[in-house]
Amino acid sequence: MSGEPDDHGAGMPIIKALFPVYNTGEALSHICLSLCEQMRDSRTRVELMIPSSEPSGRRAFTRDAVPPPLRRVTYKFKMLRDRVDALLAARFLRWVRDGEIAYLWPSCPISVFRELKRRGNRIVTERINCHTAVAKQILDDAYARLGRPPGHGITDAMVATEREELALTDHVFSPSPQVTRSLLAQGVDAHKLLETSYGWDPDRIARGGTQPRRDGGVTVAFAGNLCIRKGTHLLLESWARAGIQGRLLLAGTIEPEIARICAAHLARSDVQSLGHVRDIGAVLRAADIFAFPTIEEGDPLVTYEAMSCSLPLLVSPMGAGRGARDGPEGMIIDPYDQEGWINALRKLSQDAELRRTFGAAGAARAREFTWVKVAANRRRQLLESANITQPSGVPAPSPVAER
């Protein structure tokens, strides 16, 4: 396994993180890498174990659990994936020493939680989305509204596993008010919650070019998987009914369910499906408005990235996450309030000054949520406040939640 040597200064807090998903350097991998990288400093050591990585995802503090010869075939067969999970759990448990802090991401084997708890290691977990019990309720309703059987994949067994994980956990990073409410609703002790956020990388957004604009009208951008969970069908219906001159850009992979139920809307000449986009900054810089009616979410990075590009926001409460506010940066509207979305699309498309006002406020707000400020400053302070990484002999400050 690659990575830094295990020797460390006496008394230095050590955080060993486990991210049980193939590391592409993008999406969830990008979040995990950014947080771990920025939480490291001269007083706290953070290391990360992952099953396997693409070259773009490797860092000085990461180590792959899967031997190089097996990396190419690991994820082709379910049997091999199961063996990788077992190998990952065993290697991580051998790697973590007494007194070190385990930072576990969703989908880590439950055996890891149980063994670390038995040993007495402190466990901190990351919640990317709402509690699965709440997410299941939300998504069951979303599919029922469409007269479709649930296709979200959340099972009762997954809900039960998450409940056990949270019971075994000492502290939980909750990245948004919606996630916090879902955890509290499922009986998680409020004292366990470390209320925080995600962030964004200015370099990632600045790189690349700009999508060419078409003449006439406004450009509205959506970014994320085109699926029911993200409310893509709701946006397409509102766009069709709003009758706005311009175009709707959809950056993301289309899931089959959306392709079936929204075929007519996707075929419109003013709707452009871009597929998976690596340079999301180019799409956002080509837009006039960012629209994101997601139904179930955590703290979406793309909202921060849109604000950083001075885009006015039209988002759902889930799409607002921790950073966006109704009024200063844009409009926050219930995803099922179709008339509200239609009117907001029309209003923003017709009022360039309002777009500039929202956009300027968003750009200023986004500067408070870079990864450096989120992880190196606020998350580190939260860990110290909870006496997780507090240096010996230094009194813990009062807990501070992000605003």
GINOR-V204010 format. One record per residue. N is the residue number from 1. RES is the residue in one letter. PHI is phi in degrees with one decimal (NA if undefined). Layout:
N;RES;PHI, N;RES;PHI
//
This chain:
1;M;NA, 2;S;-86.2, 3;G;136.2, 4;E;-74.7, 5;P;-66.5, 6;D;-83.6, 7;D;-68.5, 8;H;-155.6, 9;G;-65.7, 10;A;-62.0, 11;G;83.0, 12;M;-73.9, 13;P;-62.5, 14;I;-116.1, 15;I;-110.8, 16;K;-105.3, 17;A;-98.1, 18;L;-128.5, 19;F;-117.6, 20;P;-87.0, 21;V;-126.9, 22;Y;-53.7, 23;N;-92.3, 24;T;-92.8, 25;G;84.6, 26;E;-119.2, 27;A;52.2, 28;L;-62.3, 29;S;-59.7, 30;H;-60.6, 31;I;-62.3, 32;C;-61.6, 33;L;-60.6, 34;S;-64.2, 35;L;-64.9, 36;C;-62.8, 37;E;-63.4, 38;Q;-82.4, 39;M;-79.6, 40;R;-76.3, 41;D;-155.4, 42;S;-68.9, 43;R;-105.6, 44;T;-133.7, 45;R;-104.2, 46;V;-124.5, 47;E;-126.7, 48;L;-131.8, 49;M;-107.8, 50;I;-138.2, 51;P;-60.8, 52;S;-164.2, 53;S;-134.8, 54;E;-75.6, 55;P;-53.7, 56;S;-69.6, 57;G;-96.7, 58;R;-80.0, 59;R;-134.8, 60;A;-63.5, 61;F;-99.9, 62;T;-102.0, 63;R;-142.9, 64;D;-90.0, 65;A;-84.8, 66;V;-89.9, 67;P;-58.2, 68;P;-49.5, 69;P;-62.3, 70;L;-92.9, 71;R;-61.7, 72;R;-71.3, 73;V;-105.3, 74;T;-55.0, 75;Y;-99.5, 76;K;-84.5, 77;F;-129.1, 78;K;-59.8, 79;M;-58.0, 80;L;-68.9, 81;R;-63.7, 82;D;-62.9, 83;R;-67.5, 84;V;-63.9, 85;D;-59.0, 86;A;-66.5, 87;L;-63.5, 88;L;-61.3, 89;A;-61.6, 90;A;-64.1, 91;R;-68.8, 92;F;-65.4, 93;L;-66.0, 94;R;-70.1, 95;W;-76.0, 96;V;-78.4, 97;R;-97.6, 98;D;-58.2, 99;G;87.6, 100;E;-83.1, 101;I;-97.5, 102;A;-98.3, 103;Y;-112.5, 104;L;-106.3, 105;W;-97.3, 106;P;-53.5, 107;S;79.5, 108;C;-64.2, 109;P;-56.1, 110;I;-62.5, 111;S;-61.0, 112;V;-67.0, 113;F;-58.7, 114;R;-63.3, 115;E;-69.0, 116;L;-63.4, 117;K;-63.5, 118;R;-61.7, 119;R;-73.8, 120;G;95.1, 121;N;-70.3, 122;R;-71.8, 123;I;-119.4, 124;V;-118.1, 125;T;-116.0, 126;E;-111.9, 127;R;-104.6, 128;I;-80.4, 129;N;-126.1, 130;C;-62.0, 131;H;-50.7, 132;T;-59.8, 133;A;-64.7, 134;V;-72.9, 135;A;-58.7, 136;K;-61.9, 137;Q;-61.6, 138;I;-62.4, 139;L;-77.0, 140;D;-57.2, 141;D;-65.3, 142;A;-61.0, 143;Y;-70.2, 144;A;-62.6, 145;R;-61.1, 146;L;-94.3, 147;G;68.2, 148;R;-115.5, 149;P;-68.4, 150;P;-57.0, 151;G;-122.6, 152;H;-85.3, 153;G;83.3, 154;I;-82.0, 155;T;-108.6, 156;D;-62.2, 157;A;-64.9, 158;M;-65.1, 159;V;-63.2, 160;A;-63.0, 161;T;-64.3, 162;E;-63.7, 163;R;-60.9, 164;E;-67.2, 165;E;-56.0, 166;L;-68.2, 167;A;-68.2, 168;L;-83.9, 169;T;-88.0, 170;D;-84.4, 171;H;-144.0, 172;V;-129.5, 173;F;-75.3, 174;S;-112.6, 175;P;-83.8, 176;S;-156.5, 177;P;-59.8, 178;Q;-66.2, 179;V;-65.8, 180;T;-58.7, 181;R;-61.5, 182;S;-67.0, 183;L;-68.8, 184;L;-63.9, 185;A;-64.1, 186;Q;-98.1, 187;G;85.5, 188;V;-71.6, 189;D;-61.3, 190;A;-58.5, 191;H;-68.8, 192;K;-78.7, 193;L;-81.3, 194;L;-110.3, 195;E;-79.7, 196;T;-145.6, 197;S;-156.2, 198;Y;-102.8, 199;G;-152.6, 200;W;-152.2, 201;D;-111.9, 202;P;-55.7, 203;D;-65.5, 204;R;-65.0, 205;I;-79.9, 206;A;-74.3, 207;R;-72.3, 208;G;89.8, 209;G;-104.1, 210;T;-128.7, 211;Q;-63.2, 212;P;-66.0, 213;R;-81.5, 214;R;-94.0, 215;D;-70.5, 216;G;88.4, 217;G;76.2, 218;V;-109.9, 219;T;-112.5, 220;V;-107.8, 221;A;-113.9, 222;F;-125.3, 223;A;-136.4, 224;G;141.5, 225;N;-57.7, 226;L;-83.4, 227;C;-147.8, 228;I;-65.0, 229;R;-56.7, 230;K;-84.7, 231;G;72.9, 232;T;-59.5, 233;H;-64.1, 234;L;-69.3, 235;L;-65.6, 236;L;-61.9, 237;E;-66.7, 238;S;-64.7, 239;W;-62.2, 240;A;-62.8, 241;R;-79.4, 242;A;-71.0, 243;G;66.0, 244;I;-87.4, 245;Q;-79.7, 246;G;150.8, 247;R;-148.0, 248;L;-111.9, 249;L;-95.7, 250;L;-116.4, 251;A;-103.6, 252;G;157.0, 253;T;-75.8, 254;I;-85.6, 255;E;-78.6, 256;P;-54.3, 257;E;-62.0, 258;I;-68.2, 259;A;-59.2, 260;R;-76.2, 261;I;-80.3, 262;C;-118.3, 263;A;-56.2, 264;A;-66.2, 265;H;-67.2, 266;L;-67.2, 267;A;-84.4, 268;R;-61.7, 269;S;-70.0, 270;D;-98.7, 271;V;-118.5, 272;Q;-120.9, 273;S;-92.1, 274;L;-95.1, 275;G;71.3, 276;H;-65.8, 277;V;-121.5, 278;R;-76.7, 279;D;-94.5, 280;I;-67.3, 281;G;-59.9, 282;A;-64.4, 283;V;-66.4, 284;L;-65.4, 285;R;-69.2, 286;A;-85.9, 287;A;-100.8, 288;D;-108.2, 289;I;-143.3, 290;F;-109.2, 291;A;-120.6, 292;F;-150.7, 293;P;-89.9, 294;T;-58.9, 295;I;-91.7, 296;E;-140.0, 297;E;-159.0, 298;G;-108.3, 299;D;-131.6, 300;P;-66.6, 301;L;-60.6, 302;V;-63.0, 303;T;-67.0, 304;Y;-64.0, 305;E;-65.5, 306;A;-64.8, 307;M;-61.5, 308;S;-63.9, 309;C;-90.9, 310;S;63.4, 311;L;-91.7, 312;P;-67.0, 313;L;-102.6, 314;L;-130.4, 315;V;-136.6, 316;S;-81.7, 317;P;-56.8, 318;M;-65.5, 319;G;-69.7, 320;A;-72.2, 321;G;58.3, 322;R;-85.4, 323;G;-91.6, 324;A;-85.1, 325;R;-126.2, 326;D;-75.4, 327;G;117.1, 328;P;-64.7, 329;E;-103.8, 330;G;159.4, 331;M;-121.0, 332;I;-110.7, 333;I;-132.5, 334;D;-51.6, 335;P;-63.2, 336;Y;-92.8, 337;D;-85.0, 338;Q;-63.3, 339;E;-62.3, 340;G;-62.1, 341;W;-68.3, 342;I;-61.9, 343;N;-65.0, 344;A;-67.7, 345;L;-60.1, 346;R;-64.7, 347;K;-61.7, 348;L;-67.9, 349;S;-68.2, 350;Q;-94.3, 351;D;-119.2, 352;A;-65.2, 353;E;-66.6, 354;L;-64.2, 355;R;-60.9, 356;R;-65.9, 357;T;-63.9, 358;F;-59.8, 359;G;-63.7, 360;A;-65.4, 361;A;-65.5, 362;G;-64.8, 363;A;-62.4, 364;A;-67.5, 365;R;-64.4, 366;A;-62.0, 367;R;-63.2, 368;E;-86.7, 369;F;-126.7, 370;T;-69.2, 371;W;-59.2, 372;V;-61.3, 373;K;-71.2, 374;V;-71.5, 375;A;-94.3, 376;A;-66.8, 377;N;-100.8, 378;R;-73.8, 379;R;-65.9, 380;R;-61.6, 381;Q;-64.5, 382;L;-62.5, 383;L;-63.6, 384;E;-68.5, 385;S;-63.0, 386;A;-88.4, 387;N;60.1, 388;I;-86.2, 389;T;-121.4, 390;Q;-66.1, 391;P;-60.8, 392;S;-62.0, 393;G;83.1, 394;V;-110.4, 395;P;-65.4, 396;A;-74.3, 397;P;-71.5, 398;S;-69.0, 399;P;-58.6, 400;V;-128.3, 401;A;-89.3, 402;E;-72.1, 403;R;-105.5
//
